[in-house]
Amino acid sequence: MSFAPTERKGPKGPLSGVRVLDLSAYIAGPYGCSLLADQGAEVIKIEPPVGDNLRKYPSTLEAESRAFVGVNRSKWGMVLDLKQETDHAVLMRLVRDADVLVHNFRPGVPERLGIGFEQLSVINPRLVYCSVTGYGSKGPLKAKAGYDQVLQTMTGMCAMQGKAGGPPEILYGSVVDYYASALVAGGVSSALFEREKSGLGQHVGVSLLRAALTMQSARLIWAEGEPRDVGGRDMRSGGITGIHPTKEGYIYLSANTQHFWAALCEKTGLKEIAANERYDSVRKRAQHKDELIPRLREALAAHTALEWEAIFGEEVPCAAARAVEDMFDNPQVQAEDMIATFEHPTLGSYRGFTRAVEFDRTPGPEPFAAPVLGQHTDVLKATSEQ
């Protein structure tokens, strides 16, 4: 039995033939499933009658939410009310032939709906079952809903971003959600690989808490006897590393090695401080950043950010600050085929991201647009009965 309403165009991917039931909402679970779809998996997005809450997020697009469309590419869309016996039966038929199921219900909810891991493993022992939670399946916060910026704030990410002596700052862009989605795709793929040896599926647990702490592994080290806040002081990257104003626009600079520091000084006309023993290590430059940054910014005022980007070239790691819209026609992005044109039932034609990972021998089929609510329900229900 094939779940796909139509065959996907293009070559096979490393996960072609794998069938994924995506019952998740928002970003972490759904985008993890899109990453699996990028690699050829057949993914069915199963939504309740009211739809994924991400569909309702504010957007300048009238017909659909930009966030939903961007997170749910290359999926077939289906609506099921799991509280209704007939729709629950449809899901059970789909589970029998599925390889993967992903959800982000709070612990305890799947069991009440009759779709817990143990319950579904009876129907399909080979099922890889991935649950995405806020805080995990154990502990005092296990029933608490998880949200990206809540976890950022809780785990120290916002405190790290804030200026010294200033308030914490949020990292916009749902960075915890997107990193969790990568853990979903990686964890599911590993479980599928192990299933080839054991013949059995297993439960894969991903949480936003675990994702937020994984992202901070370089800071999450506390040696015996150390005071607090050592991680924050460690990771300030040499004082001058960061975003600086220019004649027009802003530029990010990194000069954590002696080679890059010397090149930065030469290019900005500050060659005399390159050899100054007071600044001849990344630690010393961090200690004396209040002396260095004003001189550096005075020099940077001579050119625009784009001009400095050209001046520094490969000799100083840097980037002029750009808007994400600039990426659609960026030559490097174009060369890597990261942007494609999609056709959507209500939006019409739009450009969007294609795939996150390259495979030379099994590159995977062409991506396609996210579904409108329930777009393929009828055909998928009919297919499940065959």
Buried (B, 14 or more C-beta within 10 A) or exposed (E): EEBBBEEBEEBBBBBBEBBBBBBBBBBBBBBBBBBBBBBBBBBBBBBBEEBBEBBEEEBEBEEBBBBBBBBBBBBBBBBBBBEEEEBBEBBBBBBEBBBBBBBBBBBEBBEEBEBBBEBBBEEBEBBBBBBBBBBBEEEEBBEBEBBBBBBBBBBBBBBBBEEEEEEBBBBEEBBBBBBBBBBBBBBBBEBBEBBEEEEEBBBBBBBBBBBBBBBBEEBEEEEEEEEEEEBBEEEBBBBBBBEBEBEEBBBBBBBBEEEBBBBBBEBBEBEEBBEEEEBBEBEBBBBBBEBBBEBBBEBBEEBBBBBBBEBBEEBBBBBBBBEEEEBEEEEEBEEEEBBBEBEBEEBEEBEBBBBBEEBEEEBBBBBBBBBBBBBBBEBBBEBBEE
